[in-house]
């Protein structure tokens, strides 16, 4: 074999220091490529863990899934994952911060009886399928939470739950299902806490809530006025004697061993002196409580709804309420039918449902028989207060 200078040079190259340098550079290059590849794979996986941990148990398109390349595309998942419409429509029914509040009632009487019933009604409402039109309005995340522009402030056992359910049929009203009790029990939590309890509303919609104990809470008028002097207030009132018996009936259903209505009504049965310290009696002194509200709100900013007319003519009373709120009269006679078994009107079509809806079993209880003499003494007691209330409101409710 002939000697070749080129072969000699090649042999010298591979056998010399150059071989070692090239080998070292090659190894470094492959190590660098491997590290870069590993880093890219690791970094693309980190956001997935963060997002999945943040979203918890959420499921749906683009949540916690990988792309075809095996990597998690954070941006595409965020853009492809709209807010869940059910949370927007009905989230106002699931507020543990309210449900676990242990504050006592202002009047120190059966503080949780009405709350338990209110949550029972709210839970029942939450199981109604949401209205598709309402879902589409909020599925894209539109709307915002606002402090209420209108509040149903009273009175307990007057018909506030019925009024709220009827009003929620209106497309321009969004209301909290359960009672927040912000201005009487949870005020120290602050307005932002209160705002978070509210449902989302679109432009032109009214945010509402109802807590009947506000009407008898001395601090409530000043607190609501501090939030907004323009807040519209609605009070559902009822014959104070019938209201007191209904109040007692509710407590009796929870505590069957309580004293009789008669024994709780009088300080002294012989003299006939009424015990006004009992909340069932005190709530019905409407003129006294209203005087406190008129120190902070003008009378034209308070609407008084008749609990009796809410039963006999629900469309008529709802018409007054819609006018008061500045809304079109959408809720009319066609929305109601009278339930003979319960003894009060029900909705032919409730919000978010195509089925008729009546208030739950906690509403419309049969009242115990009260001795006519006790009823008459109560009527005599309430008469001067009722007359004063008629004068203050400019409306005769006919409680005789």
C-alpha positions as CSV (number, residue, x, y, z in Angstrom):
1,X,0.0,0.0,0.0
2,X,1.3,3.4,-1.0
3,X,2.1,6.0,1.5
4,X,-0.4,8.9,1.4
5,X,0.3,12.3,2.9
6,X,-3.4,12.9,3.5
7,X,-3.7,9.6,5.4
8,X,-0.8,10.6,7.5
9,X,-2.3,13.9,8.3
10,X,-5.7,12.3,9.2
11,X,-3.9,9.8,11.4
12,X,-2.0,12.5,13.1
13,X,-5.2,14.5,13.8
14,X,-7.1,11.6,15.4
15,X,-4.0,10.5,17.4
16,X,-3.1,14.0,18.6
17,X,-4.6,16.5,21.2
18,X,-7.2,17.7,18.6
19,X,-9.0,14.4,19.0
20,X,-9.4,15.0,22.7
21,X,-10.6,18.6,22.2
22,X,-13.2,17.6,19.6
23,X,-14.5,14.8,21.8
24,X,-14.8,17.1,24.8
25,X,-16.7,19.7,22.7
26,X,-19.1,17.0,21.4
27,X,-19.8,15.7,24.8
28,X,-20.5,19.2,26.1
29,X,-22.8,20.0,23.2
30,X,-24.9,16.8,23.8
31,X,-25.1,17.5,27.5
32,X,-26.2,21.1,26.8
33,X,-28.9,19.9,24.4
34,X,-30.1,17.3,26.9
35,X,-30.3,19.9,29.7
36,X,-32.2,22.3,27.5
37,X,-34.7,19.7,26.5
38,X,-35.1,18.6,30.1
39,X,-35.6,22.2,31.3
40,X,-38.2,22.9,28.6
41,X,-40.2,19.8,29.6
42,X,-40.0,20.6,33.3
43,X,-40.9,24.2,32.9
44,X,-43.9,23.5,30.8
45,X,-45.2,21.1,33.4
46,X,-44.9,23.5,36.4
47,X,-47.8,25.8,35.4
48,X,-50.0,22.8,34.9
49,X,-49.4,21.8,38.5
50,X,-50.0,25.3,39.8
51,X,-53.2,25.7,37.8
52,X,-54.6,22.3,38.6
53,X,-53.8,22.9,42.3
54,X,-55.6,26.3,42.1
55,X,-58.6,25.0,40.3
56,X,-59.0,22.1,42.8
57,X,-61.8,19.7,41.6
58,X,-63.0,21.7,38.6
59,X,-63.6,19.8,35.5
60,X,-64.3,20.9,32.0
61,X,-62.8,21.7,28.7
62,X,-59.2,22.7,28.9
63,X,-58.8,22.1,32.7
64,X,-56.0,19.9,33.8
65,X,-55.5,18.4,30.3
66,X,-52.4,17.9,28.1
67,X,-51.9,18.9,24.5
68,X,-51.1,16.4,21.8
69,X,-47.4,17.2,22.3
70,X,-47.5,16.0,25.9
71,X,-47.0,19.4,27.3
72,X,-49.5,21.6,29.2
73,X,-50.5,24.8,27.3
74,X,-51.3,27.2,30.1
75,X,-52.5,30.1,28.0
76,X,-54.8,28.0,25.8
77,X,-56.3,26.3,28.9
78,X,-57.0,29.6,30.6
79,X,-58.7,31.0,27.5
80,X,-60.7,27.9,26.9
81,X,-62.0,27.6,30.4
82,X,-64.9,30.0,31.0
83,X,-66.5,30.4,34.4
84,X,-69.0,27.7,35.3
85,X,-72.5,29.1,34.7
86,X,-74.1,27.2,37.6
87,X,-71.7,29.0,40.0
88,X,-72.8,32.4,38.7
89,X,-76.5,31.6,38.7
90,X,-76.9,29.9,42.1
91,X,-73.7,30.6,44.1
92,X,-75.7,32.8,46.4
93,X,-77.2,29.7,48.1
94,X,-74.0,28.3,49.3
95,X,-72.3,30.7,51.7
96,X,-70.8,28.7,54.7
97,X,-69.8,32.0,56.3
98,X,-73.4,32.9,56.8
99,X,-74.5,29.4,57.6
100,X,-72.1,29.0,60.4
101,X,-72.6,32.4,62.0
102,X,-73.6,31.9,65.7
103,X,-74.7,35.4,66.6
104,X,-77.8,35.6,68.7
105,X,-81.0,37.2,67.6
106,X,-81.5,40.8,68.5
107,X,-84.5,40.0,70.6
108,X,-82.9,37.0,72.2
109,X,-85.6,34.6,71.1
110,X,-85.3,31.5,69.0
111,X,-82.3,32.9,67.0
112,X,-81.9,30.0,64.6
113,X,-85.5,28.9,63.9
114,X,-86.1,31.3,61.1
115,X,-82.6,30.8,59.8
116,X,-83.0,27.0,59.5
117,X,-86.2,27.5,57.6
118,X,-84.7,30.1,55.3
119,X,-81.8,27.8,54.5
120,X,-84.2,24.9,53.8
121,X,-86.1,27.1,51.3
122,X,-82.8,28.3,49.8
123,X,-81.5,24.7,49.4
124,X,-84.7,23.7,47.7
125,X,-84.4,26.6,45.3
126,X,-80.8,25.7,44.5
127,X,-81.9,22.3,43.2
128,X,-84.1,24.0,40.6
129,X,-82.5,23.9,37.2
130,X,-81.1,27.2,36.2
131,X,-82.8,29.1,33.4
132,X,-80.8,28.7,30.2
133,X,-81.2,32.3,29.3
134,X,-79.8,33.3,32.7
135,X,-76.9,30.9,32.3
136,X,-76.0,32.3,28.9
137,X,-76.0,35.8,30.3
138,X,-73.3,34.9,32.9
139,X,-71.4,32.0,31.3
140,X,-68.9,34.4,29.7
141,X,-68.1,36.0,33.1
142,X,-70.0,39.2,32.4
143,X,-71.6,41.1,35.2
144,X,-70.3,42.1,38.6
145,X,-71.2,41.9,42.3
146,X,-72.7,45.0,43.7
147,X,-74.1,46.1,47.0
148,X,-77.9,45.8,47.1
149,X,-79.9,48.7,45.8
150,X,-83.1,47.4,47.5
151,X,-83.5,45.4,50.7
152,X,-86.6,43.6,52.1
153,X,-86.1,44.6,55.8
154,X,-89.1,43.0,57.4
155,X,-91.1,41.7,59.0
156,X,-90.6,38.2,60.3
157,X,-93.6,35.9,59.5
158,X,-95.0,38.7,57.4
159,X,-94.5,37.1,54.0
160,X,-91.0,38.1,53.1
161,X,-90.0,34.8,51.6
162,X,-93.0,34.7,49.4
163,X,-92.3,38.2,48.2
164,X,-88.7,37.4,47.4
165,X,-89.6,34.3,45.5
166,X,-92.2,36.2,43.5
167,X,-89.7,39.0,42.7
168,X,-87.0,36.7,41.5
169,X,-89.2,35.8,38.5
170,X,-88.4,39.3,37.2
171,X,-85.4,39.2,34.8
172,X,-84.1,42.5,36.1
173,X,-83.9,41.4,39.7
174,X,-81.1,39.3,41.1
175,X,-81.4,38.4,44.8
176,X,-79.6,36.4,47.5
177,X,-81.6,33.3,48.5
178,X,-80.6,33.0,52.1
179,X,-80.7,35.8,54.7
180,X,-77.3,37.5,55.0
181,X,-78.0,39.1,58.4
182,X,-75.3,41.6,57.7
183,X,-76.7,44.7,59.3
184,X,-77.7,43.0,62.5
185,X,-75.3,40.0,63.1
186,X,-72.4,40.2,60.7
187,X,-71.7,43.9,60.4
188,X,-68.2,43.6,61.7
189,X,-67.2,41.5,58.6
190,X,-67.3,44.7,56.5
191,X,-69.0,45.7,53.2
192,X,-66.6,43.8,51.0
193,X,-67.7,40.6,52.8
194,X,-71.3,41.6,52.2
195,X,-70.7,42.4,48.6
196,X,-69.2,39.0,48.0
197,X,-72.5,37.4,49.1
198,X,-74.3,39.1,46.3
199,X,-75.0,37.5,42.9
200,X,-73.6,39.0,39.7
201,X,-75.7,41.5,37.9
202,X,-75.7,43.1,34.5
203,X,-76.2,46.7,33.7
204,X,-79.8,47.7,34.6
205,X,-80.4,44.8,36.9
206,X,-81.2,45.3,40.6
207,X,-79.4,43.5,43.4
208,X,-81.6,42.6,46.4
209,X,-81.5,40.7,49.7
210,X,-84.0,40.1,52.4
211,X,-83.4,39.9,56.2
212,X,-86.7,40.5,58.2
213,X,-84.9,41.1,61.5
214,X,-83.5,44.4,60.2
215,X,-86.8,46.1,60.8
216,X,-86.5,45.6,64.6
217,X,-82.7,46.1,64.8
218,X,-82.0,49.5,66.2
219,X,-78.6,49.9,64.5
220,X,-79.8,48.8,61.1
221,X,-81.1,52.1,59.7
222,X,-77.9,54.0,60.4
223,X,-75.8,51.2,59.0
224,X,-77.8,50.9,55.8
225,X,-77.8,54.6,55.4
226,X,-74.0,54.7,55.8
227,X,-73.8,52.1,52.9
228,X,-76.1,54.2,50.7
229,X,-78.8,56.7,51.4
230,X,-80.5,55.8,48.1
231,X,-81.2,52.2,49.2
232,X,-84.9,51.3,48.6
233,X,-86.5,49.6,51.5
234,X,-89.4,47.1,51.4
235,X,-91.4,46.1,54.5
236,X,-94.0,43.3,54.4
237,X,-96.4,43.8,57.2
238,X,-99.2,41.7,58.5
239,X,-101.9,41.8,61.2
240,X,-99.7,41.9,64.3
241,X,-102.0,39.4,66.2
242,X,-101.9,36.9,63.4
243,X,-98.2,37.5,62.9
244,X,-97.5,36.8,66.6
245,X,-99.5,33.5,66.5
246,X,-97.6,32.5,63.3
247,X,-94.3,33.4,65.1
248,X,-95.3,31.2,68.0
249,X,-96.3,28.4,65.7
250,X,-92.9,28.3,64.1
251,X,-91.2,28.1,67.5
252,X,-93.6,25.5,68.6
253,X,-92.7,23.3,65.6
254,X,-89.0,23.4,66.8
255,X,-89.6,23.3,70.5
256,X,-92.8,21.4,71.3
257,X,-92.3,21.7,75.1
258,X,-92.4,25.6,75.2
259,X,-95.1,27.3,77.4
260,X,-98.5,28.0,75.9
261,X,-99.1,31.1,73.8
262,X,-101.4,32.5,76.5
263,X,-98.8,32.2,79.2
264,X,-96.1,33.9,77.1
265,X,-98.4,36.7,76.0
266,X,-99.2,38.1,79.5
267,X,-97.1,39.2,82.3
268,X,-100.1,38.7,84.5
269,X,-103.1,36.9,83.1
270,X,-105.4,38.3,85.8
271,X,-104.6,41.9,85.0
272,X,-104.3,41.3,81.3
273,X,-100.9,43.1,81.2
274,X,-99.2,42.2,77.9
275,X,-95.6,41.1,78.0
276,X,-93.9,43.4,75.4
277,X,-90.5,41.8,76.1
278,X,-91.5,38.7,74.2
279,X,-90.3,39.2,70.7
280,X,-93.4,37.7,69.1
281,X,-95.3,40.7,70.6
282,X,-92.6,43.3,70.3
283,X,-92.1,42.8,66.5
284,X,-95.8,43.7,65.9
285,X,-95.4,47.2,67.4
286,X,-94.7,48.5,63.9
287,X,-95.0,52.2,64.6
288,X,-92.2,52.1,67.2
289,X,-89.8,50.4,64.8
290,X,-90.8,52.6,61.9
291,X,-90.0,55.7,63.8
292,X,-86.4,54.6,64.1
293,X,-86.2,54.1,60.3
294,X,-87.7,57.5,59.5
295,X,-84.8,59.2,61.3
296,X,-82.5,58.0,58.4
297,X,-84.8,57.4,55.4
298,X,-87.6,59.5,53.9
299,X,-91.0,57.8,53.8
300,X,-91.1,57.8,50.0
301,X,-88.0,55.5,50.1
302,X,-89.9,52.8,52.1
303,X,-92.6,50.6,50.5
304,X,-95.1,48.8,52.8
305,X,-96.5,45.6,51.3
306,X,-99.6,44.0,52.8
307,X,-99.0,40.4,53.8
308,X,-102.7,39.8,53.5
309,X,-102.9,41.2,50.0
310,X,-99.8,39.3,49.0
311,X,-102.1,36.2,49.5
312,X,-105.4,37.6,48.1
313,X,-104.0,39.6,45.2
314,X,-100.3,38.8,44.7
315,X,-100.2,40.3,41.2
316,X,-101.5,43.6,42.5
317,X,-99.0,43.8,45.3
318,X,-96.2,42.8,43.0
319,X,-97.3,45.5,40.6
320,X,-96.8,48.1,43.4
321,X,-93.3,46.7,44.2
322,X,-92.2,46.7,40.5
323,X,-93.3,50.3,40.2
324,X,-91.5,51.2,43.4
325,X,-88.3,49.7,42.1
326,X,-88.7,51.4,38.7
327,X,-89.1,48.2,36.8
328,X,-91.5,47.2,34.0
329,X,-94.5,45.3,35.2
330,X,-93.5,41.9,34.0
331,X,-94.9,39.8,37.0
332,X,-98.7,39.7,36.5
333,X,-101.7,37.4,37.1
334,X,-100.4,34.9,34.6
335,X,-97.6,34.0,36.9
336,X,-99.8,32.8,39.8
337,X,-102.3,30.1,40.8
338,X,-103.9,29.6,44.2
339,X,-102.9,26.4,46.0
340,X,-106.0,25.2,48.0
341,X,-104.0,22.8,50.2
342,X,-101.5,25.4,51.3
343,X,-103.9,28.3,51.3
344,X,-101.7,30.8,49.5
345,X,-100.7,31.6,45.9
346,X,-97.9,29.7,44.1
347,X,-95.8,30.4,41.0
348,X,-96.8,28.7,37.8
349,X,-93.2,29.0,36.7
350,X,-90.5,29.8,39.2
351,X,-87.1,31.3,38.3
352,X,-84.9,28.8,36.6
353,X,-87.6,26.2,36.2
354,X,-90.5,25.3,33.9
355,X,-92.4,23.7,36.8
356,X,-94.9,25.2,39.3
357,X,-93.3,26.2,42.6
358,X,-94.8,26.6,46.0
359,X,-93.0,27.6,49.2
360,X,-91.8,24.6,51.3
361,X,-93.4,22.7,54.1
362,X,-92.2,25.3,56.6
363,X,-94.7,27.8,55.2
364,X,-98.5,27.7,55.7
365,X,-98.5,25.7,59.0
366,X,-101.8,25.3,60.8
367,X,-102.0,27.7,63.7
368,X,-103.0,26.4,67.2
369,X,-106.3,27.4,68.6
370,X,-106.0,30.5,70.7
371,X,-108.7,31.5,73.2
372,X,-110.8,34.3,71.7
373,X,-110.4,36.3,74.9
374,X,-106.6,36.3,74.4
375,X,-106.9,37.3,70.8
376,X,-109.3,40.2,71.7
377,X,-106.9,41.5,74.4
378,X,-104.1,41.5,71.9
379,X,-106.2,43.4,69.4
380,X,-107.0,46.0,72.0
381,X,-103.3,46.2,72.9
382,X,-102.2,46.7,69.2
383,X,-105.0,49.1,68.2
384,X,-103.4,52.4,69.2
385,X,-100.1,51.3,67.7
386,X,-101.9,50.3,64.5
387,X,-103.6,53.6,64.2
388,X,-100.3,55.4,64.6
389,X,-98.8,53.1,61.9
390,X,-101.6,53.9,59.5
391,X,-100.9,57.6,60.0
392,X,-97.2,57.2,59.5
393,X,-97.6,55.2,56.3
394,X,-100.7,56.9,54.9
395,X,-102.3,53.5,54.5
396,X,-105.1,51.7,56.4
397,X,-104.3,48.0,56.5
398,X,-107.6,47.1,58.1
399,X,-106.3,45.0,61.0
400,X,-109.5,44.9,63.1
